[in-house]
Amino acid sequence: METTATILHADLDAFYASVEQMLEPSLRGKPIAVGGGVVLAASYEAKAFGIRSGMPGGRARELCPRLIFVDGHFKDYQRLGDAAIEVLGDFTPLVERISIDEAFADVAGCTHLFGPPAEIAGAIRRRVRAELGLPISVGVARTKHLAKIASQVAKPDGLVVVDPDIELEFLHNLPVELMWGVGPVTGARLAEIGVHTIGQLAKMPGWSVERSLGRAAGEKLTALAWNRDPRDIRTQRPARSAGAQSALGKRPADVGVFRPTLRHLADRVAARLRAKSRPGRTVTVRVRFADLRSVTRSVTLDAPISATAILAEIAEELVRAALADHPDEKILSLLAISVSHLEKGSELQLELPLGLEGDERRPGTRRGMARWMADRAVDRIRDRFGWEAVGYGSVALGLARSVPDAFRELAEKEL
């Protein structure tokens, strides 16, 4: 374990909104939101009014009548996000990108060239500002988890270096919501047992935390609360899954709602599986209800799949099973599909026409092969003319998407 603070976490501030303000100087210093029907991203000026990503546009305008909505420049987001990560790569080859706008870097091996970690972090921030016109916050610490927390504390547009001698003193005074893996649901469960700070979590009896969160999550969070994080920088992370999700607001749990949504999600996920020749065996769906409580259902198949229709049908069966297990839940707020246990190669093992149940969902059958070939034809058209050139009628006619697919794709980097 490294005994000095050499791990950097760099995070572009309010990235999408900052890009829009950089591209259009008249928007600087003003409350802006990317999107329309729903807030995709908000500037710090808008966040001061309580505006957050995922908020309905009408509600955002109520909170801030002067709010300016702008369309997203998705190609610029990708270009500038890539350029910012390249700046880190100019200092060290040990860079682990975890999203379009944030990455870890280990600078232990380059301090003899560029100075102490704090000086390297400062140089990165100056270069990103000078070359790209964007603010970036950087946290420097001994572990990845603490570096990420430090970058959050540094926001907006700041730098925080956590000395190993005082890291627990720094960490334990912070709200538990800053921890990696503590979202609204986990935060609410911890609050129920009187845990509001990371220090309170660290000192809470293990059985109490595990009873609220489960053994695996409880043990993991307790270890992180004591800054026990052995993870190294991984410059190339092998894809283990591909997934997509869609926030629905509050929609009735009817087939007319979830079927086109699942078809759209399956289309996005399966297209990525086919593009990388990585079919998968395990299909998982997540269903979130109106109270933000989520349930998951999954199935592992005999043969890996990457066909859109097959994935959509399996996902629909899993969602129906989840709803049947929760008959009192009548409202959906989110649906998600992921495929894991990915395999390499796209060769299909042909199967004899034995007339078994579910043959149409087995990729090696005549029907399964036909579905896969139809998907490949769709892929070729999209490669040449763009994603919107062709698609499934049930999606185009049955699903109003307030979040552009280009925006979703920027966040879906698992594969």
C-alpha beads as a LAMMPS data file, in Angstrom:
LAMMPS data file: protein, C-alpha beads

415 atoms
414 bonds

1 atom types
1 bond types

-500.0 500.0 xlo xhi
-500.0 500.0 ylo yhi
-500.0 500.0 zlo zhi

Masses

1 110.0

Atoms # bond

1 1 1 0.000 0.000 0.000
2 1 1 1.304 3.439 -0.970
3 1 1 2.253 5.477 2.105
4 1 1 2.305 8.887 0.416
5 1 1 -0.424 10.821 -1.360
6 1 1 0.260 10.081 -5.037
7 1 1 -3.220 9.195 -6.355
8 1 1 -5.003 11.994 -8.212
9 1 1 -8.699 12.143 -9.018
10 1 1 -9.467 14.790 -11.629
11 1 1 -13.096 15.769 -12.247
12 1 1 -14.274 18.424 -14.690
13 1 1 -16.699 20.763 -12.900
14 1 1 -20.344 20.783 -14.050
15 1 1 -18.858 19.462 -17.272
16 1 1 -21.706 19.682 -19.788
17 1 1 -22.880 23.072 -18.555
18 1 1 -19.295 24.368 -18.384
19 1 1 -18.754 23.354 -22.009
20 1 1 -21.852 25.298 -23.045
21 1 1 -20.643 28.376 -21.165
22 1 1 -17.217 28.041 -22.755
23 1 1 -18.707 27.756 -26.251
24 1 1 -21.047 30.704 -25.678
25 1 1 -19.395 33.357 -23.472
26 1 1 -22.684 35.249 -23.003
27 1 1 -23.886 32.332 -20.827
28 1 1 -21.038 32.626 -18.342
29 1 1 -22.148 33.498 -14.837
30 1 1 -25.788 32.741 -15.681
31 1 1 -27.987 29.841 -14.515
32 1 1 -28.174 27.425 -17.435
33 1 1 -29.423 23.896 -17.939
34 1 1 -28.709 21.489 -20.754
35 1 1 -31.922 19.891 -21.972
36 1 1 -35.554 20.918 -22.093
37 1 1 -38.190 18.466 -20.955
38 1 1 -35.719 17.242 -18.353
39 1 1 -32.527 18.769 -16.947
40 1 1 -29.565 16.814 -18.318
41 1 1 -27.004 19.010 -16.555
42 1 1 -26.964 22.289 -14.654
43 1 1 -24.385 25.017 -14.122
44 1 1 -23.271 25.938 -10.615
45 1 1 -25.350 29.099 -10.909
46 1 1 -28.421 26.929 -11.544
47 1 1 -27.507 24.432 -8.831
48 1 1 -27.615 27.306 -6.324
49 1 1 -31.399 27.372 -6.896
50 1 1 -31.709 23.653 -6.156
51 1 1 -31.748 22.527 -9.782
52 1 1 -30.329 19.042 -10.315
53 1 1 -29.816 16.586 -13.154
54 1 1 -32.923 14.547 -13.901
55 1 1 -35.313 17.256 -12.686
56 1 1 -38.341 17.961 -14.906
57 1 1 -37.888 21.144 -16.892
58 1 1 -41.099 22.674 -15.540
59 1 1 -39.972 22.243 -11.952
60 1 1 -36.572 23.736 -12.776
61 1 1 -38.219 26.843 -14.219
62 1 1 -40.325 27.199 -11.086
63 1 1 -37.193 27.202 -8.943
64 1 1 -35.368 29.623 -11.223
65 1 1 -37.514 31.684 -13.619
66 1 1 -34.323 33.123 -15.173
67 1 1 -33.028 29.653 -16.042
68 1 1 -31.701 29.384 -19.607
69 1 1 -32.138 26.037 -21.354
70 1 1 -29.624 25.159 -24.075
71 1 1 -29.269 22.244 -26.462
72 1 1 -26.368 19.887 -25.892
73 1 1 -23.240 19.870 -28.087
74 1 1 -22.512 16.172 -27.666
75 1 1 -19.555 15.948 -30.058
76 1 1 -17.887 18.775 -28.163
77 1 1 -18.461 16.953 -24.865
78 1 1 -16.653 13.902 -26.200
79 1 1 -13.859 15.948 -27.792
80 1 1 -13.175 18.068 -24.724
81 1 1 -13.513 15.165 -22.289
82 1 1 -10.936 13.216 -24.294
83 1 1 -8.618 16.227 -24.410
84 1 1 -8.762 16.704 -20.632
85 1 1 -7.870 13.055 -20.008
86 1 1 -4.975 13.390 -22.463
87 1 1 -3.543 16.165 -20.292
88 1 1 -3.258 13.675 -17.423
89 1 1 -1.566 11.249 -19.795
90 1 1 1.135 13.822 -20.506
91 1 1 2.288 13.460 -16.889
92 1 1 1.872 9.728 -16.253
93 1 1 0.909 6.608 -18.224
94 1 1 -1.022 5.320 -15.196
95 1 1 -4.404 6.882 -15.974
96 1 1 -7.721 5.137 -15.300
97 1 1 -10.666 6.854 -16.931
98 1 1 -13.938 6.144 -15.179
99 1 1 -16.314 8.412 -17.116
100 1 1 -16.275 11.006 -19.849
101 1 1 -15.224 13.762 -17.440
102 1 1 -13.211 12.134 -14.654
103 1 1 -10.191 9.908 -14.178
104 1 1 -7.672 8.648 -11.650
105 1 1 -3.930 8.975 -12.129
106 1 1 -0.966 7.617 -10.181
107 1 1 1.961 10.051 -10.265
108 1 1 4.332 8.151 -7.939
109 1 1 6.712 7.361 -10.792
110 1 1 6.947 10.825 -12.313
111 1 1 7.623 13.147 -9.387
112 1 1 11.316 13.305 -10.343
113 1 1 10.220 14.857 -13.640
114 1 1 7.365 17.134 -12.644
115 1 1 7.682 17.732 -8.922
116 1 1 5.521 16.686 -5.942
117 1 1 1.964 15.397 -6.535
118 1 1 0.437 18.716 -5.464
119 1 1 2.505 20.563 -8.064
120 1 1 1.500 18.050 -10.742
121 1 1 -2.168 18.496 -9.826
122 1 1 -1.791 22.267 -10.048
123 1 1 -0.113 22.005 -13.445
124 1 1 -2.933 19.777 -14.734
125 1 1 -5.530 22.283 -13.587
126 1 1 -3.706 25.205 -15.221
127 1 1 -3.293 23.375 -18.518
128 1 1 -6.950 22.291 -18.709
129 1 1 -8.039 25.862 -18.004
130 1 1 -5.589 27.401 -20.479
131 1 1 -5.950 24.868 -23.308
132 1 1 -9.618 23.932 -23.021
133 1 1 -11.164 26.829 -21.119
134 1 1 -12.729 24.489 -18.557
135 1 1 -12.580 24.305 -14.743
136 1 1 -11.370 21.063 -13.203
137 1 1 -11.121 20.003 -9.578
138 1 1 -8.438 17.611 -8.369
139 1 1 -8.121 15.581 -5.182
140 1 1 -4.797 14.072 -4.131
141 1 1 -4.641 11.290 -1.546
142 1 1 -3.116 7.927 -0.684
143 1 1 -6.085 5.861 -1.946
144 1 1 -8.516 6.082 -4.850
145 1 1 -11.575 6.438 -2.637
146 1 1 -10.099 9.287 -0.619
147 1 1 -8.797 11.051 -3.741
148 1 1 -12.291 11.001 -5.231
149 1 1 -13.785 12.405 -2.033
150 1 1 -11.079 15.076 -1.947
151 1 1 -11.961 16.193 -5.475
152 1 1 -15.600 16.581 -4.407
153 1 1 -14.544 18.679 -1.437
154 1 1 -12.388 20.752 -3.800
155 1 1 -15.320 21.717 -6.022
156 1 1 -15.836 24.038 -7.665
157 1 1 -12.555 24.566 -9.489
158 1 1 -10.251 23.684 -6.611
159 1 1 -7.465 21.446 -5.363
160 1 1 -7.389 19.456 -2.118
161 1 1 -4.391 17.413 -0.992
162 1 1 -4.979 15.021 1.914
163 1 1 -1.867 14.425 4.018
164 1 1 -1.686 10.739 5.085
165 1 1 -1.035 11.856 8.670
166 1 1 -4.484 13.463 8.943
167 1 1 -6.539 11.468 6.434
168 1 1 -8.938 9.949 8.980
169 1 1 -9.422 13.316 10.647
170 1 1 -10.259 14.766 7.219
171 1 1 -12.466 11.849 6.187
172 1 1 -14.502 11.290 9.320
173 1 1 -15.925 14.803 9.487
174 1 1 -17.500 14.576 6.035
175 1 1 -21.109 13.602 5.236
176 1 1 -21.570 9.951 4.398
177 1 1 -23.196 10.877 1.075
178 1 1 -19.762 11.786 -0.303
179 1 1 -18.703 8.142 -0.186
180 1 1 -18.462 6.175 -3.392
181 1 1 -21.502 3.906 -3.468
182 1 1 -23.751 5.870 -1.096
183 1 1 -26.713 7.085 -3.125
184 1 1 -30.105 8.367 -1.942
185 1 1 -31.423 4.929 -0.925
186 1 1 -28.278 3.850 0.949
187 1 1 -27.993 7.291 2.532
188 1 1 -31.578 7.066 3.799
189 1 1 -30.964 3.613 5.283
190 1 1 -27.853 4.830 7.073
191 1 1 -29.744 7.849 8.407
192 1 1 -32.301 5.485 9.911
193 1 1 -29.575 4.020 12.144
194 1 1 -28.156 7.433 13.020
195 1 1 -25.282 7.516 10.529
196 1 1 -24.801 10.922 8.926
197 1 1 -21.015 11.298 8.781
198 1 1 -18.281 8.962 7.596
199 1 1 -16.883 8.915 11.113
200 1 1 -20.185 7.709 12.514
201 1 1 -20.205 4.931 9.916
202 1 1 -16.658 3.913 10.860
203 1 1 -17.583 3.602 14.541
204 1 1 -20.931 1.891 14.024
205 1 1 -21.011 -1.805 15.010
206 1 1 -20.569 -3.958 11.948
207 1 1 -23.695 -6.016 12.607
208 1 1 -25.818 -2.853 12.650
209 1 1 -24.545 -1.638 9.277
210 1 1 -24.836 -5.092 7.719
211 1 1 -28.394 -5.463 8.970
212 1 1 -29.325 -2.237 7.163
213 1 1 -27.298 -2.655 3.974
214 1 1 -26.458 -6.343 3.720
215 1 1 -23.170 -8.036 4.510
216 1 1 -21.247 -7.245 1.316
217 1 1 -22.206 -3.563 1.123
218 1 1 -21.782 -3.107 4.878
219 1 1 -18.281 -4.580 4.921
220 1 1 -17.218 -2.571 1.871
221 1 1 -18.453 0.778 3.174
222 1 1 -17.036 0.196 6.640
223 1 1 -13.610 -0.526 5.129
224 1 1 -13.794 2.620 3.004
225 1 1 -14.816 4.639 6.061
226 1 1 -11.438 3.651 7.565
227 1 1 -9.751 4.460 4.230
228 1 1 -8.936 0.814 3.599
229 1 1 -8.922 0.777 -0.184
230 1 1 -6.298 -1.510 -1.807
231 1 1 -7.356 -0.849 -5.400
232 1 1 -4.615 0.117 -7.827
233 1 1 -4.886 2.227 -10.946
234 1 1 -6.082 0.065 -13.829
235 1 1 -5.187 1.605 -17.155
236 1 1 -7.203 -0.916 -19.173
237 1 1 -10.281 -2.350 -17.560
238 1 1 -11.761 -5.329 -19.404
239 1 1 -15.438 -4.865 -20.064
240 1 1 -17.492 -7.066 -17.788
241 1 1 -20.931 -5.787 -18.696
242 1 1 -22.896 -3.457 -20.924
243 1 1 -25.946 -1.623 -19.664
244 1 1 -28.364 1.222 -20.204
245 1 1 -31.107 2.825 -18.165
246 1 1 -33.990 5.202 -18.681
247 1 1 -35.489 7.524 -16.073
248 1 1 -39.250 7.599 -16.543
249 1 1 -40.312 10.267 -14.064
250 1 1 -43.480 8.731 -12.642
251 1 1 -45.216 6.469 -15.132
252 1 1 -47.809 3.743 -14.633
253 1 1 -46.464 0.186 -14.469
254 1 1 -48.270 -0.772 -17.675
255 1 1 -46.999 -2.813 -20.597
256 1 1 -47.578 0.191 -22.857
257 1 1 -44.947 2.030 -20.834
258 1 1 -42.311 -0.580 -20.112
259 1 1 -42.359 -2.545 -23.378
260 1 1 -41.196 0.285 -25.707
261 1 1 -38.767 1.489 -23.048
262 1 1 -37.232 -1.973 -22.726
263 1 1 -37.057 -2.345 -26.507
264 1 1 -35.191 0.963 -26.723
265 1 1 -32.780 -0.017 -23.936
266 1 1 -32.221 -3.443 -25.486
267 1 1 -31.472 -1.793 -28.810
268 1 1 -28.781 0.386 -27.250
269 1 1 -27.186 -2.428 -25.257
270 1 1 -27.314 -5.114 -27.944
271 1 1 -25.873 -2.774 -30.583
272 1 1 -22.839 -2.194 -28.372
273 1 1 -22.442 -5.933 -27.759
274 1 1 -22.490 -6.611 -31.482
275 1 1 -20.097 -3.749 -32.272
276 1 1 -17.503 -5.286 -29.941
277 1 1 -18.365 -8.932 -30.738
278 1 1 -19.071 -9.523 -27.027
279 1 1 -22.364 -11.437 -26.578
280 1 1 -23.358 -12.141 -22.982
281 1 1 -25.063 -14.885 -21.009
282 1 1 -26.594 -13.064 -18.024
283 1 1 -29.418 -10.550 -18.448
284 1 1 -30.328 -8.323 -15.505
285 1 1 -33.090 -5.754 -15.209
286 1 1 -33.539 -3.121 -12.532
287 1 1 -36.938 -1.653 -11.755
288 1 1 -37.214 1.471 -9.612
289 1 1 -40.542 2.463 -8.137
290 1 1 -41.955 5.858 -7.155
291 1 1 -40.380 5.763 -3.679
292 1 1 -36.912 5.209 -5.282
293 1 1 -36.808 1.628 -4.014
294 1 1 -35.294 -0.701 -6.606
295 1 1 -35.543 -4.412 -7.304
296 1 1 -33.494 -6.498 -9.721
297 1 1 -34.151 -9.727 -11.557
298 1 1 -31.696 -11.710 -13.659
299 1 1 -31.369 -14.894 -15.676
300 1 1 -28.310 -16.736 -17.019
301 1 1 -28.744 -18.309 -20.429
302 1 1 -27.259 -21.441 -21.957
303 1 1 -25.868 -19.469 -24.907
304 1 1 -24.643 -15.853 -25.101
305 1 1 -26.890 -13.365 -26.887
306 1 1 -26.517 -10.031 -28.669
307 1 1 -29.779 -9.843 -30.655
308 1 1 -31.986 -6.869 -29.793
309 1 1 -35.332 -8.667 -29.982
310 1 1 -34.160 -11.602 -27.881
311 1 1 -32.725 -9.285 -25.227
312 1 1 -35.899 -7.173 -25.158
313 1 1 -38.172 -10.184 -24.728
314 1 1 -36.072 -11.647 -21.921
315 1 1 -35.953 -8.257 -20.203
316 1 1 -39.720 -7.921 -20.451
317 1 1 -40.210 -11.317 -18.814
318 1 1 -37.930 -10.265 -15.961
319 1 1 -39.768 -6.970 -15.470
320 1 1 -43.105 -8.755 -15.442
321 1 1 -41.743 -11.116 -12.778
322 1 1 -40.546 -8.186 -10.679
323 1 1 -43.933 -6.485 -10.902
324 1 1 -45.728 -9.735 -10.052
325 1 1 -43.617 -9.984 -6.882
326 1 1 -44.592 -6.402 -5.948
327 1 1 -48.301 -6.144 -6.833
328 1 1 -48.796 -2.990 -4.753
329 1 1 -46.290 -1.014 -6.821
330 1 1 -48.177 0.815 -9.556
331 1 1 -45.666 3.495 -10.567
332 1 1 -42.291 3.155 -12.302
333 1 1 -39.542 5.767 -12.136
334 1 1 -36.668 3.940 -13.869
335 1 1 -35.896 0.849 -15.926
336 1 1 -32.451 -0.566 -16.641
337 1 1 -31.017 -3.490 -18.591
338 1 1 -27.513 -4.908 -18.354
339 1 1 -25.809 -7.917 -19.912
340 1 1 -22.851 -9.552 -18.185
341 1 1 -20.728 -12.713 -18.435
342 1 1 -19.542 -11.446 -21.793
343 1 1 -17.758 -13.744 -24.191
344 1 1 -15.358 -13.005 -27.021
345 1 1 -16.287 -13.597 -30.621
346 1 1 -19.580 -13.554 -32.451
347 1 1 -19.619 -17.069 -33.918
348 1 1 -22.964 -18.771 -33.472
349 1 1 -23.269 -22.453 -32.607
350 1 1 -26.023 -23.812 -34.848
351 1 1 -28.731 -25.909 -33.199
352 1 1 -30.938 -28.645 -34.564
353 1 1 -34.633 -27.742 -35.049
354 1 1 -35.917 -29.826 -32.158
355 1 1 -39.016 -27.719 -31.582
356 1 1 -38.106 -26.944 -27.980
357 1 1 -39.880 -24.191 -26.070
358 1 1 -38.236 -20.800 -26.516
359 1 1 -36.399 -21.743 -29.717
360 1 1 -36.922 -18.225 -31.078
361 1 1 -34.803 -16.860 -28.217
362 1 1 -31.898 -19.213 -28.761
363 1 1 -29.322 -17.543 -31.032
364 1 1 -28.308 -20.756 -32.810
365 1 1 -31.771 -21.713 -34.050
366 1 1 -33.123 -20.732 -37.447
367 1 1 -35.308 -18.017 -35.885
368 1 1 -32.507 -16.812 -33.650
369 1 1 -30.125 -16.585 -36.627
370 1 1 -32.696 -14.590 -38.586
371 1 1 -33.047 -12.088 -35.749
372 1 1 -29.283 -11.684 -35.453
373 1 1 -28.892 -11.161 -39.219
374 1 1 -31.651 -8.525 -39.175
375 1 1 -29.799 -6.701 -36.397
376 1 1 -26.571 -6.781 -38.376
377 1 1 -28.363 -5.234 -41.336
378 1 1 -29.628 -2.467 -39.045
379 1 1 -26.093 -1.976 -37.714
380 1 1 -24.683 -1.524 -41.215
381 1 1 -27.309 1.083 -42.106
382 1 1 -26.640 2.992 -38.904
383 1 1 -22.890 2.851 -39.437
384 1 1 -23.339 4.511 -42.803
385 1 1 -26.245 6.907 -42.250
386 1 1 -26.432 7.426 -38.485
387 1 1 -28.345 5.927 -35.580
388 1 1 -31.666 7.570 -36.421
389 1 1 -31.675 6.244 -39.993
390 1 1 -33.416 3.006 -39.021
391 1 1 -34.923 1.467 -35.913
392 1 1 -37.758 -0.522 -34.394
393 1 1 -41.262 0.770 -35.032
394 1 1 -42.417 -0.080 -31.504
395 1 1 -39.767 2.283 -30.174
396 1 1 -40.279 5.096 -32.649
397 1 1 -44.048 5.087 -32.196
398 1 1 -44.349 4.215 -28.532
399 1 1 -41.573 6.062 -26.705
400 1 1 -41.150 9.776 -26.215
401 1 1 -37.535 10.309 -25.198
402 1 1 -36.783 13.468 -23.253
403 1 1 -33.107 12.507 -22.925
404 1 1 -31.257 12.406 -26.274
405 1 1 -29.540 9.144 -27.091
406 1 1 -26.303 11.023 -27.756
407 1 1 -26.298 12.171 -24.144
408 1 1 -27.022 8.674 -22.847
409 1 1 -24.204 7.195 -24.907
410 1 1 -21.646 9.541 -23.342
411 1 1 -22.467 8.067 -19.921
412 1 1 -22.507 4.415 -21.038
413 1 1 -18.822 3.559 -21.102
414 1 1 -18.787 0.031 -19.724
415 1 1 -18.177 -1.411 -23.179

Bonds

1 1 1 2
2 1 2 3
3 1 3 4
4 1 4 5
5 1 5 6
6 1 6 7
7 1 7 8
8 1 8 9
9 1 9 10
10 1 10 11
11 1 11 12
12 1 12 13
13 1 13 14
14 1 14 15
15 1 15 16
16 1 16 17
17 1 17 18
18 1 18 19
19 1 19 20
20 1 20 21
21 1 21 22
22 1 22 23
23 1 23 24
24 1 24 25
25 1 25 26
26 1 26 27
27 1 27 28
28 1 28 29
29 1 29 30
30 1 30 31
31 1 31 32
32 1 32 33
33 1 33 34
34 1 34 35
35 1 35 36
36 1 36 37
37 1 37 38
38 1 38 39
39 1 39 40
40 1 40 41
41 1 41 42
42 1 42 43
43 1 43 44
44 1 44 45
45 1 45 46
46 1 46 47
47 1 47 48
48 1 48 49
49 1 49 50
50 1 50 51
51 1 51 52
52 1 52 53
53 1 53 54
54 1 54 55
55 1 55 56
56 1 56 57
57 1 57 58
58 1 58 59
59 1 59 60
60 1 60 61
61 1 61 62
62 1 62 63
63 1 63 64
64 1 64 65
65 1 65 66
66 1 66 67
67 1 67 68
68 1 68 69
69 1 69 70
70 1 70 71
71 1 71 72
72 1 72 73
73 1 73 74
74 1 74 75
75 1 75 76
76 1 76 77
77 1 77 78
78 1 78 79
79 1 79 80
80 1 80 81
81 1 81 82
82 1 82 83
83 1 83 84
84 1 84 85
85 1 85 86
86 1 86 87
87 1 87 88
88 1 88 89
89 1 89 90
90 1 90 91
91 1 91 92
92 1 92 93
93 1 93 94
94 1 94 95
95 1 95 96
96 1 96 97
97 1 97 98
98 1 98 99
99 1 99 100
100 1 100 101
101 1 101 102
102 1 102 103
103 1 103 104
104 1 104 105
105 1 105 106
106 1 106 107
107 1 107 108
108 1 108 109
109 1 109 110
110 1 110 111
111 1 111 112
112 1 112 113
113 1 113 114
114 1 114 115
115 1 115 116
116 1 116 117
117 1 117 118
118 1 118 119
119 1 119 120
120 1 120 121
121 1 121 122
122 1 122 123
123 1 123 124
124 1 124 125
125 1 125 126
126 1 126 127
127 1 127 128
128 1 128 129
129 1 129 130
130 1 130 131
131 1 131 132
132 1 132 133
133 1 133 134
134 1 134 135
135 1 135 136
136 1 136 137
137 1 137 138
138 1 138 139
139 1 139 140
140 1 140 141
141 1 141 142
142 1 142 143
143 1 143 144
144 1 144 145
145 1 145 146
146 1 146 147
147 1 147 148
148 1 148 149
149 1 149 150
150 1 150 151
151 1 151 152
152 1 152 153
153 1 153 154
154 1 154 155
155 1 155 156
156 1 156 157
157 1 157 158
158 1 158 159
159 1 159 160
160 1 160 161
161 1 161 162
162 1 162 163
163 1 163 164
164 1 164 165
165 1 165 166
166 1 166 167
167 1 167 168
168 1 168 169
169 1 169 170
170 1 170 171
171 1 171 172
172 1 172 173
173 1 173 174
174 1 174 175
175 1 175 176
176 1 176 177
177 1 177 178
178 1 178 179
179 1 179 180
180 1 180 181
181 1 181 182
182 1 182 183
183 1 183 184
184 1 184 185
185 1 185 186
186 1 186 187
187 1 187 188
188 1 188 189
189 1 189 190
190 1 190 191
191 1 191 192
192 1 192 193
193 1 193 194
194 1 194 195
195 1 195 196
196 1 196 197
197 1 197 198
198 1 198 199
199 1 199 200
200 1 200 201
201 1 201 202
202 1 202 203
203 1 203 204
204 1 204 205
205 1 205 206
206 1 206 207
207 1 207 208
208 1 208 209
209 1 209 210
210 1 210 211
211 1 211 212
212 1 212 213
213 1 213 214
214 1 214 215
215 1 215 216
216 1 216 217
217 1 217 218
218 1 218 219
219 1 219 220
220 1 220 221
221 1 221 222
222 1 222 223
223 1 223 224
224 1 224 225
225 1 225 226
226 1 226 227
227 1 227 228
228 1 228 229
229 1 229 230
230 1 230 231
231 1 231 232
232 1 232 233
233 1 233 234
234 1 234 235
235 1 235 236
236 1 236 237
237 1 237 238
238 1 238 239
239 1 239 240
240 1 240 241
241 1 241 242
242 1 242 243
243 1 243 244
244 1 244 245
245 1 245 246
246 1 246 247
247 1 247 248
248 1 248 249
249 1 249 250
250 1 250 251
251 1 251 252
252 1 252 253
253 1 253 254
254 1 254 255
255 1 255 256
256 1 256 257
257 1 257 258
258 1 258 259
259 1 259 260
260 1 260 261
261 1 261 262
262 1 262 263
263 1 263 264
264 1 264 265
265 1 265 266
266 1 266 267
267 1 267 268
268 1 268 269
269 1 269 270
270 1 270 271
271 1 271 272
272 1 272 273
273 1 273 274
274 1 274 275
275 1 275 276
276 1 276 277
277 1 277 278
278 1 278 279
279 1 279 280
280 1 280 281
281 1 281 282
282 1 282 283
283 1 283 284
284 1 284 285
285 1 285 286
286 1 286 287
287 1 287 288
288 1 288 289
289 1 289 290
290 1 290 291
291 1 291 292
292 1 292 293
293 1 293 294
294 1 294 295
295 1 295 296
296 1 296 297
297 1 297 298
298 1 298 299
299 1 299 300
300 1 300 301
301 1 301 302
302 1 302 303
303 1 303 304
304 1 304 305
305 1 305 306
306 1 306 307
307 1 307 308
308 1 308 309
309 1 309 310
310 1 310 311
311 1 311 312
312 1 312 313
313 1 313 314
314 1 314 315
315 1 315 316
316 1 316 317
317 1 317 318
318 1 318 319
319 1 319 320
320 1 320 321
321 1 321 322
322 1 322 323
323 1 323 324
324 1 324 325
325 1 325 326
326 1 326 327
327 1 327 328
328 1 328 329
329 1 329 330
330 1 330 331
331 1 331 332
332 1 332 333
333 1 333 334
334 1 334 335
335 1 335 336
336 1 336 337
337 1 337 338
338 1 338 339
339 1 339 340
340 1 340 341
341 1 341 342
342 1 342 343
343 1 343 344
344 1 344 345
345 1 345 346
346 1 346 347
347 1 347 348
348 1 348 349
349 1 349 350
350 1 350 351
351 1 351 352
352 1 352 353
353 1 353 354
354 1 354 355
355 1 355 356
356 1 356 357
357 1 357 358
358 1 358 359
359 1 359 360
360 1 360 361
361 1 361 362
362 1 362 363
363 1 363 364
364 1 364 365
365 1 365 366
366 1 366 367
367 1 367 368
368 1 368 369
369 1 369 370
370 1 370 371
371 1 371 372
372 1 372 373
373 1 373 374
374 1 374 375
375 1 375 376
376 1 376 377
377 1 377 378
378 1 378 379
379 1 379 380
380 1 380 381
381 1 381 382
382 1 382 383
383 1 383 384
384 1 384 385
385 1 385 386
386 1 386 387
387 1 387 388
388 1 388 389
389 1 389 390
390 1 390 391
391 1 391 392
392 1 392 393
393 1 393 394
394 1 394 395
395 1 395 396
396 1 396 397
397 1 397 398
398 1 398 399
399 1 399 400
400 1 400 401
401 1 401 402
402 1 402 403
403 1 403 404
404 1 404 405
405 1 405 406
406 1 406 407
407 1 407 408
408 1 408 409
409 1 409 410
410 1 410 411
411 1 411 412
412 1 412 413
413 1 413 414
414 1 414 415
